[in-house]
Each structure stands twice: as C-alpha cells, then as structure tokens.
Amino acid sequence: MGSIDRYIFRTTLASFAVVLISLTGVIWITQALRGIDLMTSQGQTILTFLGITSLVIPSLVLVISPIALMIAVSHTLNKLATDSEIIVMNAAGFSPARLFRPFVYATCMVALLVAFIGAYLAPDGLRRIKQWDAEITADVLTNVLQPGRFAQLDQNLTIRIRERQPGGLLKGIFIDDRRDPKERVSIVADHGTVVKNQDGSFLILEDGNLERFEAGKRDPALVAFGRYGFDMSKFNKGHDVTLGIRERYLWELLAPEEADPTYQQLQGQFRAELHDRFMSPIYPFAFAALTFAFLGAPRTTRQSRNFSIGGAALAALGVRIAGFACSVLTVKSPAAAVVQYLMLFAAIGGSLWIIIAGVVIEPPAGLIEAINRSNERILRLFRRPAIA
C-alpha cells in the first residue's frame, strides 16, 4: 500500500469511525430512553440501566455501518475534490479504478467488522438482554414490592415498603408473617437492602423491631435489632428464557435443531434471518461502490457535486429499501433471497463498470437548464423592487 493509499485509507476509516460513533450514540440515546422505567418503576441502579441498554449497540452498529461508510467515502471524495487532489492524481496517471483501491481496503475492514457483529456480537448482546430482563421480571423484590402498597407474597405473608431510593435502598419496611400457625411475627425496619448470593435472595433489614406473638402466651416478645436477614429466595419465580430468531448465533441458524419448537413454527423467518446475516457484509461494498461511481470521477472545483451526492444517497437508499422488502418476502418465498443477492451484485457490478470505464455521471443539460430557470423565477418573485 503506497503513501497515497494509506492517506486515503486512514482518512476514510477515521471519517467512518466519527460518523459511526455519532449516529450510534444518537440512536442509542433514543432507544435507551424507552428503558428508563428500569430505574423509576423497578428500582434498578444506573449501572443496570446502562448495562442493559448498551447491549443493543452491536445491533445498531450492524445497521448503521454501511450508511456510515457511505458518508465517510463521500466525505473523503469531496475533500479530495475540494483540494483538487483528484484532478492532480488523475493527471499523474491515477485512473478512477486505481483511486478506488484504498476505498476497497477500507470497505474490507468494515465488512469484516459487520460480519463479526452479525455472526456473534449482535445476537450475543440481544440474548444477554433477554436473560437479564427475564431475571428482573422474575425477581419479586423489583416487581411485586411496589412503594406504598401491601404485597401479599403468600397466603399469610404481607410486606410493604414506603419508598425506594437510589442504590436499591428500601425505606420503611413492614412485614407481617403468619405462616406458622403457632406464632405471628411482625417486623418493622427503618431501611433495608437486597443481597443475592449462592444461597439465595435475602432482605437485609436494619434498625428495626421484631414482635413475636406465640400461641398460648398473653404478652408478645419484642426484640430490637440492628441487622436482621429475611429469606426471600422461595418467592422468586423461575425465569426460563426462550431465544428468538435474532438471538441465535450464525451457526445456530445454519444448523438449527429439528426438534426446536421455534424452528418448527418459524422456518421461513429462520431462512430470512440467515440470508440477512450473509448479506450484511455485502452492503458495505455496494454502498461504497455506488458512492464512488457517483463521486469518484475527476471534476473541476467549478462543477457542482450536489447532484452526484444526492444521486449516491438515493441509489443507496433504494438498494436498502429493496433489501428490506426482499427480506420480508423471503419469509414466504426463498426466491426473494435470490433476487436480493442479484440486486446487490448488480449494484456492485454496475458501479465497477462505471468506475473502470471512467464514466462521469452528470444530470442532463435540459434538467440543469430547467432548474436554473426555476431558480431565476423564484429569485424574481422575492426580489425587492428598485427604489427610484
């Protein structure tokens, strides 16, 4: 790789990283706001909230990466054209096909990243989200014990907490335990926390009083305690997790178990998801080739590149929308997947032909004249009359 190739390669990947991080961050924030109820209604910590919501980032990167690469390629080409570097390279003997080489190197890096995310990282994140969500849903301490309510965990066991505070601190705890017919236990504690270990889940009460009424005795026994453990393990429900299609690794989609009930019911969706995983690394090549086909030809600084930028964006958008449509149709018709492969390779092949042939994509002269005439009419409408 020569110095020019390294320069273009580094510029493209740096732009790709900036765009990818920016777009992913914005979209992640909008997605994360939907899970804010983990902290407000279920009393989870900020670390739990950030941990769960950040696991969706690989899935976002999987979709955003081709778009970020297209923006990076267009930015790099526009920078080279603005500084007249493309014209100088062309005059020095660099053909558009030769100039496209470092962009291919950058696209290969992005494609490898997308392939790894699609095969392992994205489904692993989604499956961790489902498992974590199942654990939270099955936890009686976060779902049944709501502030200000009397929760009846068993036929003769009632618990109430006054409020939840950050860090999982429970304030104003009251427990009425009548499960043993020989005695009744009432516990009042100032605060408490939940401790989970290999022995189970425990509600650790602090600074409280325990009042025990034994059958046959007139006066209750009153005990003041500084720390008291109340076992809550048997009230937690099991949390069996059924993995969906998007939570399966690539090799699980390639060779699913015949006895898997999900596979038996949704074989078409398994097929569609498998082809999506295969085609994910191809989209960066299609987007990079389309963008270079519109913007890679040498132009002077006086020639407008707005049409080429808009054309590249519309072409990539059309390919992606058609890909989504084919993915939906693949659920019922395997032939739709073939159409999607042909569409992607046709976009790559057509772009490579334009690049190798040195074709400059320009709008028709008639269209440019019509746009100019329309702009002149608009200017005349808003032009202020001259003052005599």
N, C-alpha and C positions, 0 to 999 in steps of 0.2 A: 504494500500500500504506500503510494507516494505521499509527498507532503501536501499536495492539493487534496488528495483523497482523505487524508487524516483530518485536514482542516474542515472539509465538508462533513465528514463523518462525526466529528466532535460537535460541530455546530448543530447538526440535525438531532443528535441524541440529547444534547443539552436543552434544546428547544422542546423536544418531546418530553423530557422529564419535567420541565417547568409547566407545560400545558397539562400533562397528566396529573401532576400533584394538584394544580389549581382546580381543574374540573372535578377530580375525585373528591377534593375537600369540600367543594360547594355542594355537590350531590350528596356526600356523606352527611353533611350537616342537616339537609332536608330530611334524609332518612332517619337520622338519629333523633330528631325532634319527635318522631312518632313513638319512640320508646321511652319518652320521658316519664311515663306512668310507672316505670320500674322503680323510680325513686319516690314519686309522690304517693302512689296508692299502695305499693307493695313494700315500701320501706327498704329498698336496696340501696347500697352505697354507690358513690360516684364511680368507684373502681369497677363495680359490677356493671354499671351502666355503660361505661366506656369500653369495657371488655366485650360485652355482648354486641354493641353497635359497631365496634371496629372489625368484627369478624366478617362483616358484609363487604368490606373494602375490596378483597380479591375479586368478588363477583362484579363490582363496579369497574374495576380496572380491566376486567375481561371485555367489557362492552366499550369502554372509553378508549382503550389503547389504539385501535385503528383510527378513530377520529382524531386523537391527539397526534398520531403520526402524520396524518394528512395535513393538519395545521402546521406541524413542525416542518414538513417538506415545503409547503407553500411559503412559510416564513423564510426558510433558508434560501429558496429560489428568488423570492422577492428581494431579499437582502443582497444576493449576488447580482441581481439585475440592477438594483438601485445604485450600487457601487460600480456598475459597468464591468464587473468581473466576468460575467458570462460571455460578453462580447469579446473581451480580451482572450479568454480561454478558447473561444471559437476561432479567433484569428490566429492563435498559436497552434491550431490543429486539433483541438478538443471537439470532437463531434458530440451531438446530444447523447448518443448511445454511450460514449466514453464518460461523459459527465454524469450519467445515470448510475455508474458503478458504485460510488460511495454511498449513494442512497439505497442501493440494493444491500450493501453491508449493514447499514443501519436497520433496514427492514428485517433482515435475517435475525438481528438481535431482538427486535420487538416480537417477531413471530415465535422465537424460542421462549420468550417470556410469556406470551399468550398461551402457548402450548402447555407449558408447565402449570400455569394457573388453571387452565381449563381441565387438565387431566387430574390434578391433585389438590392444589391450594384452594380454589373456589369451593369445590364440594366438601373439602375438609372443614372450611370455615362455616358453611351452611349446616353441616351436621353437628358441629360444636354448638351453634346457636340453638338448634333444635333440642339437643341434650340439655343444655343449660336452661332453656326455657321450660323443659319438662321437669327439671329439678325444682325450679322456682314454683311452678304450678302445683307440684305435689307437696310442697312444703306448707304445712298447716300454719306455721308461725307467720308466714307472709300473706296467706290468702284468707284464712279463717279469722285470725285475730286482727280485727279492724278497730282503730281507736274509737272509744266511746260506745262500743257495742258489747253485749253479753253473748259470748260464743259458747255454745253447748257442744263440747268435743265428744262427750259420751253421754249416756243416759243420765248419769248422776255426777257429771263434772262440768262446771261452768267457769270460764275465765273471762276477765275483762281487763283491758289496758286503757289508760287515759289518753296517751299520745305516744307517737313515735318521734324520735329525734335523730338527727344525722349520726351516722356511725352505727346504726342498729340498736340504739339505746331505747328501751321501753320504760315509760314513766307511769306511775300509778297503777300497779298490778294488783288485781284481786282474784283469788282462786277459791272456789267452793267445791270441795271434794267429798262426795257422799257415796263413793263406790263400795266402800267397806260397810256392810250393814251394822257392824259393831261400833263404828265410830264415824264422826263427821269432822272434817278438817277444813278450817277457813284460814287463808293466808292473805295478808296484806303487806305489800312491799313498796318501798319508795321508788325503786327502779330495778331494772334487770337487763340482762343481755342473753343472747342465744349463743351457745357453744356447741359445735359439732366436732366429733372425733370418731375414732373407730368403734367406740362403744355406743354411739347413737347421738341423738339431739337432746340437749338439756337447756332448760330455762333457769339461768343462774339468778336468783333473787338476792337483793342486798338491802340492808337496813329495813327490816320489817318485823312483823309479829305473826306467830302461828298459834291458832286457838284450836284445841282438840276436845271434842265432846265425845266421851266414851259412854257406851250404853250401861245403864245401871248406876252411873255416878251423877251426883247432883251438880257439882261445880266443874267447869271446864278447866283444862290445863292450858296455861298461857305461857308461851315461850317467845322471848325476844331474840332475834338472830341478826348477825351481821352479814352472813352469807349462807344461802340455802339452795340446793340443787333440786329441780323438779324435772323428772324424766318425761320427755315428750316424744320419744322415739316411736312408740307404737301407734301414735296418731298420724304419723306421716304416711301418705299413700305411696304405693309403688309408682314408678314412672317408666313404663315400657315405651321405648322410642321406636316408631315405625319410620324408616327412612324413605323420603320421597325420591323422585327421579333425579332431581337436581343435586341431591346429597350423595349420589353414587359416584365413585371414582370411575375413571375411564375404563379400567379393566373390568369393573363390575358391570358396566354397560356392554362391553364386548362379549362377556361370557356370563350372563345372568343365570341364576339358578332356576331350573324349570319349575321347582316347587314353590318359588316365591310368589305369594298371592298378588303382590303389586305388579309383578311382571305378567302374570296370567291375565290380569284385568286391563293393563295399560301397555300392551305390547307396542302399539303404534306410537305412544309417547316415548317409550324407550328408544325406538328407532329414530324418531325425530331428534331427541336429545343427543344420541350418539353421533348423528351426522352434524349437528351443531358443533360438537366438540371437535370433530375432524376439520370443519370449515373455519373455525375461529382463527387458526394461524394463517389461513389463506387470505382473509380480508385485509390484513396489513399490506400484502403485496398488491392486491387490487387497488386499494386506496392510494398507495404510493405511486403506482404506475399511472393511474388516471391523473393524479395531481401533476406529475412530471410531464405527461403528454400535453396538458394544457399550458403549463408554465415554463417548461424547460427549454423551449426554443429561444435563440438569441433575439433580443429586441433592443431598440434604442430607448433611451430614457424618455423620449417624447411620445412613444407609443404607450397607450393606456393598457394596463393589465387587469382592469376591473372585470372585463368580460371573461377573461381566462380564469380568474379566481372564482367568479360566480359560476362559470361552467363546470369547473372541477368540483365545487361544492355540490351543485345539483346532480352531477353524474354520480358522485359517491353516495349522496342521499338516495338516489333512485336505486342503486345497487343494494343498499342496505334495506330499504323498504321491501324490495322484491325478495331479498333473502328472508326477511321475517315472514312474508306471505308464503314462501315455499316451505318454511319450517312448519307453519301451521298446517299446510296441505299434506306434508309428509306423514302426519299422524294417521291419515286415512289412505294415502296413496304413496307407495315407495317411489313412483316415477317422479314426484315433485322434488325429491332429493337429487335425482339425476339432472333435472332442469337447473337446480341451484348450482351444482358443480359446473355445468356447461356455461351458465351465466357468468360465474366468477372467472373461469378460464377464458371466456370470450372477452371479458373486460380487460384481463391482463394481456391477452394476445393482441387485441386491437390497440391497446396503449403501446405495447412494444413495437408494433408495426409503425405507428405514428412517430415514435422516438427514433427508430432506426432509419426510417425514410426521411426524417428531418422535416416533417410536415408542420407548418405553423397554423394553429387553429385560430382563426380570426373571424369576427362576425361579418356577415355580408355587408357590402358597401351600402346597399339600399336600406338595411336596418340602421346603420350608423347615421345615414342622412335623415331618416325618419325620426330618430332620437334627437338629433341636433335641431331639426325643425320644431319638434315638440318642446324642447328646452327654450328655444327662442320665443315661442308663443307664450310660454309661462313667464318668461322674463318681461315681455311686453305688457302682460296683464298687471304685473306688480311694479313696473317701472313708474317712478314718480314723474309727473308732468314737469316740464322745464318751466322755470319762473322767468317771466318777461322782464 
